[in-house]
Amino acid sequence: MKITKEMDIMSAVDNYPETVDVFQRFGMHCFGCMAARFENIEQGASAHGIDVDILIEALNEAVK
């Protein structure tokens, strides 16, 4: 897998712009949020009540 739950949100978006749609589909519209600059994907998913494993699977599917 290319994207892990330990990766910070903005690194995922910067390195894989195609993940933006996935984050938004899961209700994570946090690209303008200051937390996105220091939270990892797991922390962001938890804050939004999202199953991080399902999110990571969808993100990696998008970057194949």
Secondary structure, 3 states (H helix, E strand, C coil): CCCCCCCEHHHHHHHCCCHHHHHHHCCCCCCCCHHHHCCEHHHHHHHCCCCHHHHHHHHHHHCC
